[in-house]
Amino acid sequence: MKIGIRSEDKGPWERRTPLVPADAARLRAAGLEVVVQSSARRAFADAEYRAAGVPVQESLADCEVIVGIKEIPPEKIEPGKTYLFFPHVIKGQAANMPMLRRILEQGATLVDYERIVDEHNRRLIFFGRHAGLAGMINSLWALGLRLAEEQIPSPFAALRQARTYADLDAADEDLRKAAQAVAARGLPPEVHPLVVGFTGTGNVSRGAQEILDRFPVDEIRPEELLAGDPSRFADPRRIYKAVFAEEDLFVPKTSGEPFDLADYYRRGAEGYRSVFESFLPRLVVWVNGVYWDARYPRLLTLEGCRRLWGPGPGPRLRVIGDISCDVRGAVECTLRATDPGDPLYVYEPETGAVREGVRGRGPVVMAVDILPAEIPRESSTDFSRVLSGLLPALAQSDPRGDFAAWRLPPELKRAVIAHRGALTPDYAGLAKFL
């Protein structure tokens, strides 16, 4: 099969590629025919592919397999082809049902990166870490802007949005200077102790923590935030980090019952409620990286926002870095996703209004839904390394015939949403959304 690397066209900020030049060249050296569609904005220029020996062409009409990143417009789905990208359909997302319907009508095959998982349902290919890296840079940048709006000087004022740096090395230079300033001069008294809370313990959270850990950081347990011991937070030259797992965030609705993770995943909001709101007045920055859907309790509701920003001076919380970016999800005041060109807004609980920028009575919300695209070279390189190891098995298999007879590695076969125009057994339930 001839494999074509698609030029992304969902929006102006998407500069990632699923296969970087070096990996595409290695696949070609191994006998696979790989080409790339010309793109003027891809983080890896056409010239870099040509230099690696990968042909660049305007059309992928002669390719049997198309690999991309974001959703493909329905009108660009071609008959009988095999597509690999992030389709965002497994929750029945209404916006993408026309695309899925078109794939079925065209007798095409769809492989969803999100569902390339091992036998324990752990994802094998993802951008989560890079979302965390970019999201934390942006959250600290947003904090600097918010404090400057309040006329509070801080070491974070010198940071920039992730997308404005040439690469992570360039961002690291500014982060290093800010960290040195914290260690030498300390933090302004208005935000001391500066506590950053991370909800979630997966790849997103770990990526975000990688950035914060470049600063002088002390990790504390969530319960220490409520213990009332000021000596634990005495040093203004330290940032305090608290990581919240599920057992810190939720308690059974039945008093006295212990938290049980498997039971929580099974019953969700039916059996559990969130207690995270009690911690929020102690945080200055909250970085959210949890998976959420309607089965589970919210971490912060709009009513909770109104309580926090009620009469009085308001909480210490300045910034919510909602990296998970579920609109009206775990963070209900994430009223809309943002893009890298307009990444920040303030949610004003008293009126329910949204104000662009960082000015207003309420939290600054950073809810960019394509954060890895802000560090496109690094995120593409890591993603490509994994994908290039999976593609030979796909390209050397025969998708014709029954789905059950298609000889694919199990991690790939689990990710096939549609096969030759029909939903596969694991995803037959999506039919009701069509």
N, C-alpha and C positions, 0 to 999 in steps of 0.2 A: 504494500500500500504506500502511496505517496502521501507524505505528511506535510501539511501547510501550516505555518505559524501566522495567525490572523493579525491584521492591523486593527487595533481597538478603536471603536467609534462611538462608545456610549456617551462620552463626555470629554471636555477639553482637558481634564486633569488626569486622565488615565494614561500613564506612560509605562506601565509594566509590560513585561513579555513573559509567556510561559516557558520559553526556551531561550537562554542567552546564547550568544554566538559560539562560545567554547563548547557548550553541551550539544548544540546542533551539529557542530563539526564532528564531535566524537561519534554521534549517531550515524552521520554519513560515513565516517571511517569504518564503522561496524557493518555497513552494507545497507542502511536504511536511506531512502530517498527523502531528504528533508529540504524544504524551501521556505522562504519567508516573504510575506507580502510587504511591499514597500510602505514605510510610514515616516512622516516628517516629524512626529513628536515622540516616538518611542525613545525610552531612555538609552537604548543601544541603537546607534545610527545604522542606516543601511550599509554604510561603508565598513562598519565593524563586522557585519555578517559577511560581506564580500571578502574582506581581508582574511576571515576564517575559512573561506572556501564554500560558503553557503549561498546558493543562488538567490537573488532577489527578483521578484516578479510582481506585476501589478495585480494580477488575478490569481485566485486559487481554484479556478474552475476545474483544473485537471488533477486536483488532490482528492483522494478518497477519505482522508482523515484531516479534520480541521481542529487545531488546538488554539485556544484563546484564553482570556481571563474573564471578562464581564459578559453579560447577557448579549445575545445576538438579535438584532431586529428580525421579526418574523419573516419579512419579505426577503431576507438574505439567506434563509434556510433553503438548501438545495436538496433535490431528491436523492435518497439512498446513501447519503454521506454519514460518516460517523463524527460526532462533535464532542469535544472535551472542553468544558468551561464551568464557571459557577452560574448555574441557571436560576438558583433561588426559587425552586418550585416545590420542595418537599413538604412545606407547610401549607401548600395550596395558595401561595401568594397570588392574589387576584391580578396584579399588574403583569405577571409573567405567564398567565394561562394562555393568552393568545399565541405566545411563542411556543409553548408546549403543544398546543393544538396543531400548530403548523408543522412541528417536527413529526407528529403522528401522521398528519395528512400527507407529508412528503415521503413517508416510508423511511425516515432517517433514524439514526441511533444516537442516543444521548448518554454520555458518561459524565456524572456529576463529581467534581473534585471533592466536594464536601462529604461525599459518601464513600470515598476510598478509605476504608477503615480496616483495622485488624480484627481478629476473632473476639477481642474484648471491646469492640466498637470505638476504639481510639483512632482518631484521624491520623493519617500518614502523610498528608500533604496539605499545607495550610500557610496562611499569612499571619496567623494570630500573633506570633512574637513580634513581627514588624509593625503590626497595628499598635501593639503596646509600646514599642520604641518611639514611634512617631507621636502617639497619643500622649505620652508623658512629656516629651519635649514641648508639645503644644500646650499642655496643661500648665507647665511651669512658665511658659511664655505668657499665657493668659493671666496667670497670677501676677506676673510683673506688670502687665497692663492695668489690671484691676487695682493694684496697690498704687500705681502711679496716678490713676484716676482719683484715688483717695488722698493723693499728695503724700504718700508714704514711700520714701526711697527704699529700694531693696536690691539685692544682687541679681534678682531675676529680670530686672529691667533691661539688661544687656542681651537677653536671649531673643532669638527670632523664631518664627514659625518654621516647622521642620522642612517644608517644601522649599524654603528660600536658601537652604544650604546645598552646596554641590554634592555632598555625601555625608555620611555619619562622621567621618573624620573631621570635617569642617565644623559640624555641630559640637563634636567633642571638645574642640578648642574653646568655644564659648562656655560650654558646661564646666570645663576645668577651671576657667577664670571665675565663674560664679561660685563654684565650690570653694576655691581658695578665699574668696571674699567672705563666705559664710564662716569658714574656719578662723579667719583672721579678725574680722570685725563683728561677727555675730549677726543675728537677725533683728529687725526692728521690733521694739517692745509691743507694737500693736498686733503682731502676729506670733509672738513668742508665748507658749511653745508652738512651733509650726508642726502640726501633726498631719501626715498624709495617710489616708485610709484607702486600702485596696480591697475591693470586694471581688472575690474570685481567686482561684489558685492555679489556673491553667496557663496556657501559653501566652495569652494576652496579659495577664497579671504579671507573669514572670518577665516578659519583655519590658513592661513599664517599670518594674522594680530595677531592672538593669540600669535604666537611666537614672533613677533616683539614687541608686547605690553609688553613683559617681560622686555624690556629696557626702559630707560627714553625717552618717545616719546611725541612730540607735533604733533597733527593732523592739517594739513593746507588744505585749499581749493585749488583745482587745479589752479584756476585763480590767486592765490597768487604767484605761481611760476613765472608768467609772469609780475607781478606788479612792480618788480624792487625795493622793499623796503627791504634793507639789514638788518634793525633792526628786521624784523620778524624772521630772521635766525641767530641771533647774538650769541646764546649760544652754544659753542662747546661741552657742556656736555649733549646735547639733540640730538636725532635723529628725523627727520621730516618725517611725513607720509602723503602722498596724495593718496586718493582713487578716482579713475576715474570711473564714471558711463557712460552709453551710451551717455547721453547728453553732457558730457565733451569731448568725444572722436570723435564725428561725427557731421557734420553740413550738412544741405541740399545743394545740388549742385546749386539750384536756390537761388541767393542772396536775402537776406531779409526774407526768409521763416523761421518760427520758427521750432525748433526741435520737432518732434512728435514721441514718442516711438513706438506706434502701426504702424505708417506709415513707420518708419525705419525697423521694422521687416517685413513689407509687401514688401517694395521696395528694401531694402538693398543697394548694390552698384549702382543700377540703379538710385537712387535718392539722395544718400548721399556719402560724402567723409570723410576720416579721417583727423583730425587736430592734432593727438597725437604727430606727429613728432616734433611739435614746443615745446613740453614740455621736450623731451628727453635730450637736452643738460643740463637741470637742475637736472636730476636724477643721482644718483650714482648706485642704484640698481633698476631694473624694474622687478616686479613679475606679470606675466600674468596668469589670471585665467578666461578669457572670453571663451564663446562658440563661435566657428567659423565654417562656411562652405563657399563654393564658392559663395554663394549669397551675402556675406557681404564684405565691404572694409577691406583691411589689415591695421593693426596698424602701421607696419613698413615694407617697401618693401626693396628689395635689392638695388634699386636706392637710397632710403632714407639712407641706410647704407653708400653708397658711398659718399653721401653729408655730412653726419655727420663725417665720418672719412676721409675727404678729406685733402687737404694741411693744415698744421698748427698743433697745439698741439693735436687736437682731443677733443671729448666731455669728460665730467666727468664720463659718464656711464661706469662702469666696468663690471657689471654682469646682464645678463638677465636670470631670473628664469622662464623659460617657462613651467609652471606646466600643462597648457592645452595640450601642446606637440602635436599640429597639424603640421605635417611636411609640410613646405612651406605654412603655413596657415597664421594666423593673424600676426605671427612673421616670415616673409619669410626667415630670416637667420637661422631659425631652419631647417637645411638641412637634419637632420636625428634625430631620437630618440636615446637616450642613455640608458644604463642599469646601475644598481647600481655598477657594477664592473668597469665601465669606464664612469663616469657620465658627464665629462666636456670636452668641446672643445672651441677653439677660432675661430670665423668666421672672416676672413680677407677680408674686403670689396674691397680693392684695387685689389686683385687677384681672389677673389671668393673662395679661398682655405679654408680648415678646418685644424686646427692644434690641436692635442690632448693636453689636459692640459690647462694651464692658460697663456701661453706665446704667444704673438703675438699682432699685431696692429689691434684691433677690440674687440668686446665684448666677454666675457666668456659666453657661452651658457650652461645652466643646463637644459637638456630636457629629464630627466628620465621618461619613460612612465609607470612605475609601482611604483610610489613613495609610495603609501600606504604599499607596501611590505617591505619598509625599516623600518616601525614600525609595524610589523605584529601582535603582540599580542593586542595592543590597537585598531588597525583598525579592526581586526577580531571580537573583543568583541562587538564593537558598531554595526557592520554589523549583527552579529549573533542575537543580541537582537531584531532587527526588523524582520529579516527573520524567526526566530522561532515563532513569532506571526502570520505569514502568512501561514506557512506550514500546520497546522491542517486543514484549509479549503480546501487546495489542496488534502491532503492525504485522506480526508473523502468524497471527491466528486467522481463522476463516469465519466471519460473522454470518455467513449464509446458513440457512437451515433453521432448525428450532433453537430457541434461546437456551434450552436445557442442554443442548449438544455443543454449544459454543465453548470451546476449550480456552478459558481464560484463568489466570491466577485468581483465587477467591477474593483477594482484596479489590481487584478490578471488577470482577463480576458483581460484587455487592453494590457497585456504584452505577450500574447500568439502569437508568430510569426507564428508558424506552429502547426497544430492539426492533429494528426494521418496521417502525410504524405502530408498534403495540407496546403498551405499558407492561413492564415485567411484573412477575407475581408479587414481589415485595412492595411495589408501588402502584398496584392496581387500584388502591383506594383514592388515588389522585383523580380518578375518573369523575368523581362527584363534583370536583371543582371545575371541570371543563364544561 
